[in-house]
Amino acid sequence: MASDVHGDDGAGARRDGRFDRDGKRVDRQVRAFAVVVVGHGGYRSVRVGVAPPIAKSLIARVVHRWRRRSVTVRAMAAMVRTIEPGEGRVVLLVVAHADDVALFLGGTVAMWADAGWLVVVVRVTDDRWDSVGSDEASTMAANRMDFEDATAILGVHEIVELGYPTDTLGDVSTIELRERIIHSVRTYRPYALVSFDPYAMYGEDNLDHIAVARAVDESFWTSQFDLHHPEHFAETSAHTGQPLAPHGCFERWYFGRRVVDVTDVVDITATLDRKVAAGCCHRTMMLNFFNQLRMQAETGGWRLPPVENALAAGDVADVLPRLLRAGSEGVGARYGVAAAEEFRVVTFGGMQGLLDALGERI
């Protein structure tokens, strides 16, 4: 944001906005708040320090409240969304790993299924290395079984396996991966395409997630081009019984470790128990996760007795439910509901205004 802040054209520090017109230092937080406010109004730059003293005082007071209530302000920008009846329409959810469905949006998946949506999940990798104390073949088989059990609890309609080796998507061509997702879009002709948010990668250290996010985002528009992979059109969809053809999704739903620009929140109070149950199905992967926590804590001179007990017993059912409930309830508290999941939703390619102005319902 700093490059968007401009002071007067005088010399020295006044040029970077640190001083007002009279050469007095402007508080950094007041400047930051001014940029945020004007930025949300659609402007690219702002002059700092030209407001009268009473305005500066007002801004300073607002900054004080804003710092204390920033989470509340952010929450107010999003809306708690009601899941409308699906009436047999398809939601195509593309994930990197088996546990992504339950952990990131298990409550919403269950809500979709309950409302009559057909949720089709594409798992891109085989999770062959996500275990502790096992071998590759056994790990793949265990994670596949855990995945099937978890998705059954959530009401998933169908699973599609792409079968790439886990933790290697950084070496896979984005164009190759994109083609596989385009194929699924044309096969299932979804109303909504759902995956990781490529623009919400704060704290994201899993390259598989990033690779999937980029490929899915591009597949949204490339699946509509008849010159992108016309070889698809010789195939017949097992889902529709019709030849594959270009298809445009109406909505895109994005999730992530931290969705920066949240637009929609789903109240999952009614499905939280199923999210937790589905998460606990992923015993193989979660024990590996617990072992990672144990090693990191040990390096820092700590112990995690509940985690150690879970590893000794080979059972995640005591610790994991507490973690999943705490996460979902923490999100819900920001929006005044018992439990929730956050998303960035883009409708009609981000051109809803055009649709409202010129469109007609069919």
C-alpha positions as CSV (number, residue, x, y, z in Angstrom):
1,M,0.0,0.0,0.0
2,A,2.9,2.4,0.6
3,S,3.3,3.1,-3.1
4,D,-0.2,4.4,-3.1
5,V,0.5,7.1,-0.6
6,H,1.7,10.5,-1.8
7,G,2.4,13.7,0.0
8,D,2.8,17.2,-1.4
9,D,5.4,17.7,-4.1
10,G,7.8,19.4,-1.6
11,A,11.3,18.1,-0.8
12,G,12.4,15.5,1.6
13,A,10.2,13.3,3.7
14,R,7.1,15.2,2.8
15,R,7.1,13.4,-0.5
16,D,6.5,10.0,1.0
17,G,3.5,11.2,3.1
18,R,5.3,11.1,6.5
19,F,4.6,14.9,7.1
20,D,1.6,17.1,6.6
21,R,1.5,20.4,4.6
22,D,2.8,22.3,7.6
23,G,5.8,19.9,8.1
24,K,4.3,18.1,11.1
25,R,4.7,14.4,11.4
26,V,1.6,12.4,10.5
27,D,0.8,9.3,12.6
28,R,1.6,6.1,10.7
29,Q,-1.7,4.4,11.8
30,V,-3.7,7.4,10.7
31,R,-2.0,7.2,7.3
32,A,-2.6,3.5,7.1
33,F,-6.2,3.9,7.9
34,A,-6.6,6.7,5.3
35,V,-5.2,4.4,2.7
36,V,-7.6,1.5,3.7
37,V,-10.7,3.7,3.7
38,V,-9.9,5.4,0.4
39,G,-8.8,2.2,-1.1
40,H,-12.1,0.6,-0.4
41,G,-13.7,3.6,-2.2
42,G,-11.9,2.6,-5.4
43,Y,-9.1,5.3,-5.4
44,R,-5.5,4.4,-6.1
45,S,-3.8,7.2,-4.2
46,V,-4.4,9.7,-1.4
47,R,-2.9,12.9,0.0
48,V,-2.1,12.6,3.6
49,G,-2.1,15.6,6.0
50,V,-4.4,17.9,4.1
51,A,-7.4,17.4,6.4
52,P,-8.3,20.0,9.0
53,P,-7.2,19.1,12.6
54,I,-10.8,18.1,13.7
55,A,-10.9,15.5,10.8
56,K,-7.5,14.2,11.9
57,S,-8.7,13.8,15.4
58,L,-11.8,11.9,14.2
59,I,-9.7,9.6,12.0
60,A,-7.4,8.9,15.0
61,R,-10.4,8.0,17.2
62,V,-11.7,5.7,14.4
63,V,-8.3,4.1,14.1
64,H,-8.3,3.3,17.8
65,R,-11.6,1.6,17.5
66,W,-10.7,-0.1,14.2
67,R,-7.6,-1.7,15.8
68,R,-9.8,-3.2,18.5
69,R,-12.6,-4.2,16.2
70,S,-10.8,-5.1,13.0
71,V,-12.1,-8.6,12.9
72,T,-15.6,-7.4,13.4
73,V,-15.3,-4.9,10.6
74,R,-13.9,-7.6,8.3
75,A,-16.7,-10.0,9.3
76,M,-19.4,-7.3,8.4
77,A,-18.1,-7.3,4.8
78,A,-19.2,-10.9,4.3
79,M,-22.7,-12.3,4.4
80,V,-23.9,-15.6,6.0
81,R,-25.2,-17.4,3.0
82,T,-28.2,-19.8,2.9
83,I,-27.6,-22.9,0.8
84,E,-30.3,-22.9,-1.8
85,P,-31.9,-26.2,-3.0
86,G,-29.6,-27.9,-5.5
87,E,-32.3,-29.7,-7.5
88,G,-29.8,-32.2,-8.8
89,R,-27.3,-29.6,-9.9
90,V,-23.6,-30.4,-9.6
91,V,-20.9,-28.8,-7.4
92,L,-17.4,-29.8,-8.6
93,L,-14.9,-29.7,-5.8
94,V,-11.2,-30.1,-6.7
95,V,-8.8,-30.9,-3.9
96,A,-5.1,-31.9,-3.7
97,H,-5.4,-34.4,-0.9
98,A,-8.0,-36.7,0.7
99,D,-8.3,-34.8,4.0
100,D,-8.8,-31.4,2.3
101,V,-12.6,-32.0,1.9
102,A,-13.4,-32.6,5.5
103,L,-10.9,-30.2,7.1
104,F,-11.4,-27.1,4.9
105,L,-15.1,-27.3,4.1
106,G,-16.7,-30.5,5.4
107,G,-19.6,-28.7,7.0
108,T,-20.5,-26.9,3.7
109,V,-20.2,-30.1,1.7
110,A,-22.7,-31.8,4.0
111,M,-25.0,-28.7,3.7
112,W,-24.8,-29.0,-0.1
113,A,-25.6,-32.7,-0.1
114,D,-28.5,-32.2,2.3
115,A,-29.9,-29.5,0.1
116,G,-30.0,-31.7,-3.0
117,W,-26.7,-30.8,-4.7
118,L,-24.6,-33.5,-6.3
119,V,-21.1,-33.0,-4.9
120,V,-18.4,-34.5,-7.1
121,V,-14.9,-34.5,-5.6
122,V,-11.8,-34.6,-7.7
123,R,-8.8,-35.8,-5.7
124,V,-5.6,-34.8,-7.6
125,T,-3.0,-36.8,-5.7
126,D,-2.8,-40.3,-4.3
127,D,-1.5,-39.4,-0.8
128,R,1.1,-42.2,-1.1
129,W,3.5,-40.7,1.5
130,D,1.1,-39.3,4.0
131,S,1.5,-41.7,6.9
132,V,3.9,-42.6,9.7
133,G,5.5,-46.0,10.2
134,S,3.9,-47.6,7.1
135,D,4.9,-48.4,3.6
136,E,3.8,-46.7,0.3
137,A,1.3,-49.3,-0.9
138,S,-0.4,-49.6,2.5
139,T,-0.5,-45.8,2.9
140,M,-2.2,-45.4,-0.5
141,A,-4.8,-48.1,0.4
142,A,-5.4,-46.7,3.9
143,N,-5.8,-43.1,2.7
144,R,-8.2,-44.2,-0.1
145,M,-10.4,-46.1,2.4
146,D,-10.3,-43.2,4.9
147,F,-11.3,-40.8,2.0
148,E,-14.2,-43.0,1.0
149,D,-15.5,-43.2,4.6
150,A,-15.2,-39.5,5.1
151,T,-16.9,-38.5,1.9
152,A,-19.7,-41.0,2.6
153,I,-20.4,-39.2,5.9
154,L,-20.5,-35.9,4.1
155,G,-22.9,-37.1,1.4
156,V,-20.5,-36.8,-1.6
157,H,-22.1,-38.1,-4.8
158,E,-19.0,-39.3,-6.6
159,I,-15.2,-39.4,-6.3
160,V,-12.8,-38.8,-9.3
161,E,-9.2,-39.8,-8.8
162,L,-6.5,-38.2,-10.9
163,G,-3.7,-40.3,-9.3
164,Y,-0.7,-37.9,-9.3
165,P,2.0,-38.8,-6.7
166,T,1.5,-36.7,-3.7
167,D,3.7,-33.7,-2.9
168,T,5.1,-33.6,-6.5
169,L,2.6,-31.3,-8.3
170,G,5.3,-28.6,-8.4
171,D,6.9,-30.7,-11.1
172,V,3.6,-31.2,-13.1
173,S,2.8,-28.9,-15.9
174,T,0.0,-26.5,-15.1
175,I,-1.3,-27.0,-18.6
176,E,-1.4,-30.8,-18.1
177,L,-3.2,-30.5,-14.8
178,R,-5.5,-27.9,-16.2
179,E,-6.6,-30.3,-19.0
180,R,-7.6,-32.9,-16.5
181,I,-9.8,-30.5,-14.7
182,I,-11.3,-29.1,-17.9
183,H,-12.2,-32.7,-18.7
184,S,-14.0,-33.1,-15.4
185,V,-15.8,-29.7,-15.9
186,R,-17.0,-30.9,-19.3
187,T,-18.0,-34.3,-18.0
188,Y,-20.1,-33.1,-15.0
189,R,-21.1,-29.6,-16.2
190,P,-21.2,-28.1,-12.7
191,Y,-23.1,-25.1,-11.5
192,A,-20.2,-24.3,-9.1
193,L,-16.5,-24.9,-9.3
194,V,-14.8,-25.1,-5.9
195,S,-11.1,-25.2,-5.0
196,F,-8.3,-23.5,-3.2
197,D,-8.0,-19.7,-3.5
198,P,-4.8,-18.9,-5.5
199,Y,-4.9,-15.4,-4.0
200,A,-5.2,-16.5,-0.4
201,M,-1.9,-18.2,0.1
202,Y,-0.9,-16.5,3.3
203,G,0.7,-19.2,5.4
204,E,0.3,-21.8,2.6
205,D,3.4,-23.9,2.4
206,N,1.9,-26.9,0.5
207,L,2.9,-26.6,-3.2
208,D,0.2,-29.2,-4.1
209,H,-2.5,-26.8,-2.9
210,I,-0.9,-23.9,-4.9
211,A,-0.6,-25.9,-8.1
212,V,-4.2,-27.1,-7.8
213,A,-5.5,-23.6,-7.1
214,R,-3.8,-22.2,-10.2
215,A,-4.9,-25.0,-12.5
216,V,-8.5,-24.9,-11.4
217,D,-8.7,-21.1,-11.7
218,E,-7.6,-21.3,-15.3
219,S,-9.9,-24.2,-16.1
220,F,-12.9,-22.1,-15.3
221,W,-12.5,-20.1,-18.5
222,T,-10.5,-22.5,-20.7
223,S,-13.2,-25.1,-20.3
224,Q,-15.5,-22.8,-22.3
225,F,-13.2,-22.5,-25.3
226,D,-14.0,-25.0,-28.1
227,L,-10.4,-24.9,-29.3
228,H,-9.0,-25.9,-25.9
229,H,-8.8,-29.7,-26.1
230,P,-11.3,-30.4,-28.8
231,E,-10.4,-34.1,-28.5
232,H,-12.7,-34.2,-25.5
233,F,-15.7,-33.8,-27.8
234,A,-15.4,-37.3,-29.2
235,E,-16.2,-38.7,-25.7
236,T,-19.5,-39.3,-24.0
237,S,-20.1,-38.2,-20.4
238,A,-20.9,-41.0,-18.1
239,H,-22.8,-38.5,-16.0
240,T,-25.0,-36.8,-18.6
241,G,-25.0,-39.4,-21.3
242,Q,-24.2,-36.6,-23.8
243,P,-21.0,-35.8,-25.7
244,L,-18.6,-33.6,-23.9
245,A,-18.9,-30.0,-24.9
246,P,-17.6,-26.6,-23.7
247,H,-19.2,-25.6,-20.4
248,G,-19.3,-22.4,-18.3
249,C,-19.7,-22.6,-14.5
250,F,-21.9,-19.9,-12.9
251,E,-20.1,-19.7,-9.5
252,R,-16.6,-20.2,-8.2
253,W,-16.1,-20.9,-4.6
254,Y,-12.6,-20.4,-3.1
255,F,-11.3,-21.7,0.3
256,G,-7.9,-21.8,1.9
257,R,-5.9,-21.7,5.1
258,R,-6.8,-18.0,5.3
259,V,-9.2,-16.5,2.8
260,V,-8.2,-12.8,2.7
261,D,-11.3,-11.4,0.9
262,V,-14.2,-13.3,2.5
263,T,-17.5,-12.7,0.7
264,D,-19.6,-15.6,1.9
265,V,-19.9,-17.5,5.1
266,V,-21.8,-20.8,5.6
267,D,-23.4,-21.5,9.0
268,I,-22.4,-25.2,9.6
269,T,-23.9,-25.5,13.0
270,A,-26.2,-28.2,11.8
271,T,-23.4,-30.2,10.1
272,L,-20.5,-29.6,12.4
273,D,-20.8,-33.1,14.0
274,R,-20.5,-34.7,10.5
275,K,-17.5,-32.5,9.7
276,V,-15.8,-33.7,12.8
277,A,-16.7,-37.3,12.2
278,A,-15.5,-37.1,8.6
279,G,-12.2,-35.5,9.8
280,C,-11.7,-38.3,12.2
281,C,-12.0,-40.8,9.4
282,H,-8.6,-39.6,8.2
283,R,-6.8,-41.6,10.9
284,T,-3.7,-42.3,8.7
285,M,-3.1,-38.8,7.7
286,M,-3.9,-37.2,11.0
287,L,-1.5,-39.5,12.9
288,N,1.2,-38.3,10.6
289,F,0.2,-34.7,11.3
290,F,0.3,-35.4,15.0
291,N,3.7,-36.9,14.7
292,Q,4.9,-33.7,12.9
293,L,3.5,-31.7,15.9
294,R,5.4,-33.9,18.3
295,M,8.7,-33.5,16.5
296,Q,8.3,-29.7,16.2
297,A,7.4,-29.4,19.9
298,E,10.3,-31.6,20.9
299,T,12.8,-29.4,18.9
300,G,11.5,-26.4,20.8
301,G,11.8,-28.1,24.2
302,W,8.1,-28.9,24.6
303,R,5.9,-31.9,25.1
304,L,2.3,-32.4,23.9
305,P,0.9,-35.2,26.1
306,P,-2.5,-35.5,24.4
307,V,-0.7,-35.8,21.0
308,E,1.7,-38.3,22.4
309,N,-1.1,-40.3,23.8
310,A,-2.9,-40.3,20.5
311,L,0.2,-41.5,18.7
312,A,0.7,-44.3,21.3
313,A,-2.9,-45.4,21.0
314,G,-3.0,-44.9,17.2
315,D,-6.3,-43.0,17.7
316,V,-7.1,-39.4,16.8
317,A,-10.6,-39.4,18.2
318,D,-9.7,-37.6,21.5
319,V,-7.6,-34.7,20.2
320,L,-8.8,-34.0,16.6
321,P,-12.5,-33.3,17.4
322,R,-11.4,-30.5,19.8
323,L,-9.2,-29.0,17.1
324,L,-11.9,-29.1,14.4
325,R,-14.6,-27.8,16.7
326,A,-12.5,-25.0,18.0
327,G,-11.6,-23.9,14.4
328,S,-15.2,-23.9,13.1
329,E,-16.6,-22.3,16.3
330,G,-13.9,-19.6,16.1
331,V,-15.0,-18.7,12.6
332,G,-18.6,-18.8,13.6
333,A,-18.0,-16.4,16.5
334,R,-16.9,-13.7,14.0
335,Y,-20.3,-13.8,12.3
336,G,-22.6,-14.5,15.2
337,V,-23.3,-18.2,14.6
338,A,-22.2,-21.3,16.5
339,A,-19.9,-22.6,13.7
340,A,-19.0,-21.5,10.2
341,E,-16.7,-21.8,7.2
342,E,-15.4,-18.9,5.1
343,F,-15.3,-18.5,1.3
344,R,-14.6,-16.1,-1.5
345,V,-17.4,-16.6,-4.0
346,V,-17.3,-15.1,-7.5
347,T,-20.6,-15.2,-9.5
348,F,-20.9,-14.9,-13.3
349,G,-17.1,-14.3,-13.7
350,G,-17.3,-11.3,-11.4
351,M,-19.7,-9.5,-13.7
352,Q,-22.9,-9.8,-11.7
353,G,-23.8,-6.2,-12.4
354,L,-23.9,-6.9,-16.1
355,L,-26.2,-9.8,-15.5
356,D,-28.5,-7.8,-13.4
357,A,-28.6,-5.0,-15.9
358,L,-29.1,-7.0,-19.1
359,G,-30.1,-10.5,-18.2
360,E,-33.4,-12.3,-18.1
361,R,-34.3,-15.4,-16.1
362,I,-34.9,-18.6,-18.2
